[in-house]
Amino acid sequence: MKTSKAVLKNVWPYQKDAMNLPVQNLETAIPYYETLMGFKVVSRHEHPFKGATLARDTIQIGLAENGGDPTQDGCFFEVNDVEAIFEELKANGYEKEEADFQVQKYGVSYKVFFVVAPDGLCYCFGQKIDL
């Protein structure tokens, strides 16, 4: 059993902006991020559309009712320990038993797994590895 704490080190959006990830309903989306993913709401806004900034470790993401398609967006999170973050998500209620880890290259190699949130946004968690 791993004892290290999973730390989100960096975030890169799939599209343009990790601070404007589209959701249809902000209020129904937020509990998933707080309960399962360990984020905390640090601010909210109503204009130009309803949104919230969430933080964990040293990174922030933003959810927004901006009319975008959540199934076409999400983020890549670089983590210090990909196995620890998977175990944390499971302990927090994520219902997938196996992570289905893969190795993907983005200039460097990462051991990754994917999570699709109920709002449709897709997240990739990855840890740098040496091949």
C-alpha positions as a printed NumPy array, in Angstrom:
array([[  0.   ,   0.   ,   0.   ],
       [  1.349,   3.397,  -0.972],
       [  1.825,   5.961,   1.757],
       [  2.904,   8.992,  -0.292],
       [  0.416,  11.798,  -0.793],
       [ -0.606,  12.515,  -4.34 ],
       [  0.259,  16.066,  -5.374],
       [ -1.027,  17.764,  -8.509],
       [  2.045,  19.576,  -9.866],
       [  0.887,  21.089, -13.178],
       [ -2.239,  21.419, -15.272],
       [ -2.589,  21.794, -19.034],
       [ -5.99 ,  22.221, -20.739],
       [ -6.957,  20.106, -23.742],
       [ -8.45 ,  23.157, -25.417],
       [ -7.566,  26.773, -24.611],
       [ -8.197,  27.556, -20.968],
       [ -8.057,  25.474, -17.771],
       [ -9.819,  28.382, -16.03 ],
       [-12.949,  28.137, -18.249],
       [-13.799,  24.437, -18.412],
       [-17.4  ,  24.156, -19.612],
       [-20.122,  22.638, -17.427],
       [-23.876,  22.758, -17.897],
       [-24.655,  23.269, -14.2  ],
       [-21.991,  24.646, -11.886],
       [-23.805,  23.755,  -8.666],
       [-24.205,  20.08 ,  -9.589],
       [-20.633,  19.829, -10.914],
       [-18.731,  21.27 ,  -7.923],
       [-19.405,  18.458,  -5.372],
       [-17.63 ,  15.897,  -7.599],
       [-14.48 ,  18.018,  -7.686],
       [-14.58 ,  18.661,  -3.945],
       [-15.468,  15.142,  -2.802],
       [-13.717,  12.928,  -5.317],
       [-10.821,  15.025,  -6.605],
       [ -9.953,  17.003,  -3.462],
       [-10.433,  20.51 ,  -4.878],
       [-11.767,  23.456,  -2.848],
       [-13.753,  26.375,  -4.252],
       [-11.651,  29.515,  -3.792],
       [-13.844,  32.014,  -5.676],
       [-17.074,  32.37 ,  -7.628],
       [-18.278,  34.814, -10.263],
       [-21.514,  35.581, -12.108],
       [-20.185,  37.577, -15.084],
       [-19.68 ,  37.159, -17.999],
       [-21.158,  33.779, -16.989],
       [-21.555,  31.771, -13.806],
       [-18.263,  30.158, -12.793],
       [-15.986,  29.054,  -9.976],
       [-12.269,  28.72 ,  -9.404],
       [-11.154,  25.522,  -7.671],
       [ -7.738,  24.871,  -6.152],
       [ -5.725,  21.89 ,  -5.035],
       [ -2.052,  21.812,  -4.103],
       [ -0.433,  24.555,  -6.234],
       [ -2.828,  24.45 ,  -9.195],
       [ -6.196,  25.951, -10.069],
       [ -8.928,  25.104, -12.556],
       [-12.099,  26.987, -13.407],
       [-15.553,  25.616, -14.128],
       [-17.927,  27.833, -16.093],
       [-21.446,  27.746, -17.507],
       [-20.051,  29.22 , -20.733],
       [-22.019,  27.219, -23.322],
       [-19.056,  25.038, -24.32 ],
       [-19.224,  21.285, -24.847],
       [-17.697,  19.531, -21.82 ],
       [-17.227,  16.291, -23.767],
       [-14.67 ,  18.112, -25.916],
       [-12.581,  19.516, -23.065],
       [-10.711,  18.695, -19.883],
       [ -7.16 ,  18.819, -18.537],
       [ -3.965,  16.872, -18.161],
       [ -2.769,  16.865, -14.553],
       [  0.892,  16.103, -13.906],
       [  1.141,  14.314, -10.549],
       [  4.027,  13.213,  -8.357],
       [  2.581,   9.692,  -7.935],
       [ -0.014,   8.428, -10.409],
       [ -0.75 ,   5.269,  -8.424],
       [ -1.334,   7.289,  -5.237],
       [ -3.794,   9.633,  -6.982],
       [ -5.719,   6.65 ,  -8.355],
       [ -5.923,   5.116,  -4.858],
       [ -7.019,   8.48 ,  -3.437],
       [ -9.8  ,   8.799,  -6.019],
       [-10.977,   5.261,  -5.232],
       [-10.948,   6.002,  -1.492],
       [-13.043,   9.112,  -2.21 ],
       [-15.69 ,   7.152,  -4.134],
       [-14.364,   6.673,  -7.676],
       [-15.996,   3.436,  -8.78 ],
       [-13.412,   2.106, -11.221],
       [-11.43 ,  -0.834,  -9.805],
       [ -8.507,  -0.737, -12.246],
       [ -6.752,   2.377, -13.524],
       [ -5.865,   0.87 , -16.92 ],
       [ -2.514,   2.672, -16.778],
       [ -0.939,   3.503, -20.139],
       [  2.354,   5.048, -21.199],
       [  1.971,   8.128, -23.395],
       [  4.571,  10.498, -24.775],
       [  4.193,  14.285, -24.746],
       [  7.839,  15.144, -25.399],
       [  8.583,  13.054, -22.294],
       [  6.931,   9.803, -21.22 ],
       [  4.107,   9.682, -18.685],
       [  2.317,   6.822, -16.948],
       [ -1.329,   7.911, -17.213],
       [ -4.954,   7.055, -16.561],
       [ -8.182,   8.853, -17.468],
       [-11.234,   9.96 , -15.503],
       [-14.443,  11.275, -17.069],
       [-16.388,  13.472, -14.641],
       [-20.2  ,  13.301, -14.518],
       [-20.284,  16.717, -16.239],
       [-18.524,  15.148, -19.259],
       [-15.085,  16.732, -18.802],
       [-12.218,  14.272, -19.259],
       [ -9.098,  14.35 , -17.112],
       [ -5.785,  12.612, -17.616],
       [ -3.536,  12.092, -14.589],
       [  0.098,  11.449, -15.458],
       [  3.447,  10.921, -13.789],
       [  6.742,  11.411, -15.666],
       [  8.644,   8.181, -16.118],
       [ 11.961,   7.116, -17.582],
       [ 11.736,   4.425, -20.234]])
